[in-house]
Amino acid sequence: MKRKLRQRRPRTVEQLKLYIKQEWERIPPTELQQLVVVPFLNRPVLPVLLLPSGQHLFSPNAICQYLFEVVGKEASDDGNQLLEWEATELQVRIFSSFSKMLFKLPSVRGWFKRVSQVPACEAAVQRVLQGKGLDALKNFLQKQPAPHIQRRDSPSSANATEVHNPLSKWKRESWNLPQEGKRNVLVTSALPYVNNVPHLGNIIGCVLSADVFARYGRLRGWNLLYVCGTDEYGTATENKAREEGLTPQEICDKYHAVHSSIYKWFQIDFDYFGRTTTEQQTEIAQDIFWRLHERGYLLEDVVEQLRCENCQRFLADRFVEGVCPHCKYPEARGDQCDKCGRLINAVELKEPQCKVCQQTPEIRSSKHLFLDLPKLEGELEQWLEKSMGSGDWTVNAKHITRSWLRDGLKPRCITRDLQWGTPVPHPDFSDKVFYVWFDAPIGYLSITANYTSEWEKWWKNPQQVELYNFMAKDNVPFHSVVFPCSLLGAQDNYTLVNNLVATEYLNYEDTKFSKSRGVGVFGDMAKDTGIPSDVWRFYLLYLRPEGQDSAFSWADMALKNNSELLNNLGNFINRAGMFVSKFFEGHVPEMVLQDEDKRLIAQVCWELKQYIQLLDKVRIRDALKCILNISRHGNQYIQVNEPWKKIKGGDDDRKRAGTVTGVSVNVACLLSAMLEPYMPTVSQTIRDQLQAPAHCARAMLYADRGFLCSLSAGHRIGTVSPLFQKLESEQIEALRKRFGGQQVHDTVTGPQAGRGVWMLHHCGVEQQAPDTPVATFFFFFFSIRDRVIFQAPVRTLQFFHHSNNKELSNNKFTVHMFTFTLLVCFRASPGAAMQLF
């Protein structure tokens, strides 16, 4: 309701209810029908609450939570757990059950029948099926990646599970070369541009995700090498040097130190963090160039480029901006459009501008070298089929790569008219340097060569080495197509990527990070917030954008810290340790297991098994939930058994309190091991407080050994103290204002339908065939009369966008998979809801 609360605030929940009812009844029916609650919708929407910040809440639970705080009430742990259970368990089960009977309803079948008769839909079906019937759709669906399968629920009961004795300590060897009989894993994260300070999206998309996997791999006993470094060549560095009055090398030295400092604070545990401005980079890049040249995989051609006469230089792709020739996005870069995802040449941009001086550049000709990708296409497809089939490629990485192949590969320019870069060794092109996307991925090799002179044992050893690449989705084509083609064409037995792990984008409060506008948190600012790096790691990993874009939110960060870390995880571990200190003089008591203890151990073992399976498949965010599930089980176990009461009873009760405490503190020790990849400082703090064996973490994760009794009876623990602090609302509000940024809603209104309004929400774009960009959209239908919200994600049907009830416009988009998921939140009956259409 857009009417603001009066100065005199309600003090109780009942007063608040009465106030809202009175305010609502004051609105005349005619005004109610015309009330525009949400500025980007042209019809009323219920439920909705306008916040003082200008944002809107649509969820009834979120609105109630907000209003609860307005009247000075604090949400209880039970309430938070109930809300989480409703969102993650109840709603999922209701929708799952509801979907089975939904399409049996005559009203639903009638709705689909009416929709299928809409001319736009008829045309869409004809365009997709092309008169071939359902066989065409079947063939299409068979080519799509297998759907994600939800994991089953953890068992509520199981057979008795024995608690094993802990392994003896072992010494971790320092491996830097592949070894026979070992699982040899090479991990890289996309090289960050040296002249940019990384923001939170850069950090979670590349280095932090790779760090979690690398730490996990080491705990599992893999022979693992994790390398990264700064990408230092190119026009971006030259321009930054000009801005700051330094040489390019001085800029590289300065910002390489900045990057190193940021990643050190975030506890990124590289085996080696290097840079591309090295002799090894020049040597290896030029060797690959000559091998491609000798085998006939390079072409010469004249290129039209944009040159800024005001700056007296050819403009690199990222330093020219204009209107995308495909989707008309007004801020497309010279190499790629961020909106439709299509790769473009700078000269194709409409209304181009130099990003340095804002002048209009001119088109000039220059002779360049190209990598003949069409000549390598057959070999690339064979390798991709094998790699995607046997490795763990994220769904977006597969889609983006396949879209390139569907379009057909074209020769790719590998040289540029610059001074700052790896020099081209060919005498006819001695005034040019290698293009950054030919040169930069070779940085992985040269950085490894700076780490060890025997780098070829990692990079020319595909039989023994598994290669994992971590990156954001915009880097996928260069790691799945361009760089592999360079290595395949060099024919030197190079190690190619087996597992390509790409994230979607992380936004900031539903807008983009912008250093110039002061929007968002950048790496060098995070440590000044007073929030520990482990908390930053946890929250970024909790919302890691795996299946779709996600958004950093200060309010949500505080909620996750206070509910998941403080009240769930920290509460359990602190209670377990405090019981040992308070009731048993700091010594782990003897444990006599009963069926209830064994059931808990079974649940913990199941969650640990899921954790390992998920991280083996690089499902980093889902694996984190297993840790929180274990501590949730532990809290419930303590609450049910009440050791603080039993310790005051007879001998049997005291023994029972001892068993509950001993099992709980061993679960806490297991959690310290599972937390090591995610929150390394917290993990070590827990082990220090428990005085756990130094290698207990590896003991439980190494070779699937499972949940071990690391703290046997009589073990003395150390001093126990709280692990986390509450993030107060005042602190969070101050940080939100400090890092600024207004909400930007990427939504447009569509045609009206029935008594409600359609809203088209754009959720992400990929590249597909020419003039048919692949996009993911959600249609929302809002009804003020029946308080009904329909959410229909539409995928893979060739659809057309209506424009104000007019004839079909030329603005068309392709959506994935011929499925409609209809989620209906009812206050009316299903039949009444369907009559809206």
C-alpha positions, 0 to 999 in steps of 0.5 A: 500500500503506497500510503505511508504510515503516519507519524504516530506508529502502531505499537502492537501487532493488533494496532498495526492490523487495525491501522492497515484495515482502517487505511484500506477502508478509507480508499474509495472503490473507484480510487482503488481500481485506479491505484497504481502501487508499483510505478512500473506496472499499469494496474494495481498489484496485491500484496505489495508494500512500498518501503521508504527506500522506494523498493517494493516487497511482494512476498506476504512473508517478507511484508509481515517480517518488515512490519513486525520490525516496524512495531519494534518486535524481533523475529524469533529463531523459531519463526525464522526456521518456520519461514525457511521450512515453508520456503524450502520444504512446504512450498516445494512439496505443495507445488510438486503435488499440485502440479500433478493434478493441476493439468487435470482441471478443466479450467486449466486445460481450457486456459491452455486451449485458449492460449494455443488459439492465440494467433501469436502462439499458433505462428510460434508453434508453426515456426518451431515444429515446421509441420513435422509434429511432435517429432521435431520437438522430441528431436530438439529436446533430446539434444538438450542437457539433462535436467537438474535432478533434485536430491532426495530428503535426508533419512529420518531414520536408519540402521545403527551407524558405528562411530569410528576411531580417528585416523592417526595424524599424517603429514601433507606432502607438498606436490608441485608436479603430477605423480603416477597413481595420483589424481592430478588436478590443475585448477585455473581461474580467469585472469583478472585485468590488472587495471581493474579493482575486482568487485564482489561479482569478479571475486565469486565468479572466478577466484573464490569459487576456484579456491573453494574447490582447490581447498576441497581437493587438497582435503580429499588428498588430490595432487592439486595445483591452483594457479592464477595471475593478472592479465597485464597487456592491452589497451586497457593498461595503456589508457590507465597508464596515461590517466595516472601519468605512469608507464604501462609497466608501473601500472602493472606493478601497482595494480598487481600488488592491489590484486594480490592484497585483495585476494590475500585478505579474502584468503584465496589460497593460490599455489602461485599467483603470477602475471602475464608480463614475463619472458615465459609468456613471450616465449610460450606465446610465440612458440604456439604462434609459430606452430600454428603458422607452420601448420597452416592455421593462420590467415592474413587479411585486411581489417577495418578498424575504428581509429580515434583521431582525437586520441591518435590511436586505433581503439581496442574493442572494449574502448569503443561503445555504441548501439548493438546491431542485433538487439539495439542495446545502446551501450554495447562494447566493441567485442560483445553486447552485454544484453544479447550476448552476441559477439560483434566487431567494433565497426558493426556498432551503430553510432560508435563513440570512443570511451576515452574522449567521447568522439566519433571514431573513423574506420581505417584499414590495417593488415592482420593475422587470423586464426583459421577457426573453420579449419579447426572446427571438425577437430574442435567438435570431436574434442568438445563431444568427448570433454562435455561427455566425460567432464563437468561442464556447467549448463550455461557453458554448454549452451554458449559453446553450442551456440558458437558452433550452431552459428558456424565458426569464423576466422578470429583476429589474433593481432592488434595495432598496439605497443603494450603486448606480446610482440608478434615475431613474424617480420611482416607484422613486427609493429603489432602485438598479439590480441589479448584473447589469443595471448591472455589464456596462454598466461595460464601456461606461462604463470605455471612456467614461472612457478616451476621449470617443469611446467610441461608436466602439467600442460602437456600431459592430458593423460594424467592431468584433469584441468578445471577452468573457473570463470564468469559466463562472458569468458566461456567462448574464449576458453571453450572455442578460441583457446582450445583451437589454438592448442589443438592447432599447435599439435603439441599434446597440450592439456585441454580443459576437462571441466569448464565451470562458469557462473552467471552474473552477480549484481549489486542490489539489482543493479550493476557494480560501478566503480565510477558511480560508487555503486557496489562493494569492490575488493579493496573496500570489503575489509573496511566494512568491519565484516570478517572475510570469512563472512564475506566468503560465506555470503558470496558462496551462499548466493553464488550465481550458478543457475541464474543471475543473483544479487548482493543485498545488504539486508539479506547478508545481515539475515543470513549472518544472523540466522544461518551463521549466528543462530544456527551454525555458531549456536550449535558449535558454541553450545557443544563446546560450552557443555564440555567446559561447563559440565565436564571440566573441559574433557570430552565425556564417555559416550554410550550410544543409543538409537537416537544418537545413532540416528543423528550420526546416520543423518550427519553421515548422509549429509557428509556424503551429499557434501562430497558428491556435490563438491566432486561435481563442483556444486559449491552452493548446494554443498554449503547447505549440507553444512547448515543442515548438519548444524540444524540437526545438531541443534534439534538433537541438543534441544530434544535431549536437554543435557543442561537438565539431565546433568542435574539428575541421577547417574543415568541422566548424567551419562545421557548428558555426557553422550549427547555432549560428546556426540555433539562436540564431535559433530562440531569437529566434523563441521570444522572440517567441512567448513575449511573450503568455505570459511578457513579462519572459522574452521581453524578457530573451531579446531583451536577451541576444541584442540582437535588433531591437526589433520582431523579435517583431512582424516574425515574427507580423505578417500571418503573415510566419513564421520570419525570420532576425532575427539575421544573420551577424555580429550581436553578442549580449549577455551570456547568463545562465540564464532560470529557477531550479529550484524545490526540493522543500523550498521547494515543501513550505514553500509548500504548508504555508503556503497549507494546505488539506486535500484534498476528494474529490468522490466517492461509491461506487456499487454493487459489480460483479463482483470490483471496485468502481465509483466515481462521480467528479463532474466538473462540472455545467451547468444544463439543463431543470427537475429534470434538471441536466446533469452530467459524471461518470466511472465507474471500475471497479477490480479487485484481482484483475486490476489492471484500471481501466476509465474510462467517461465517459458523456455524454447518456444519461438515466441513474439513480443506483443507491443501494447495490444498491437500486431506482432512487432519485429522484436522477437526472442527465442526461449528455451524448452517447450515447458510452462511452469505455472505457480499459482498463489491462491486466495481464490479457488483454482477455477476462479483463478483460471476464469481471469483469462 
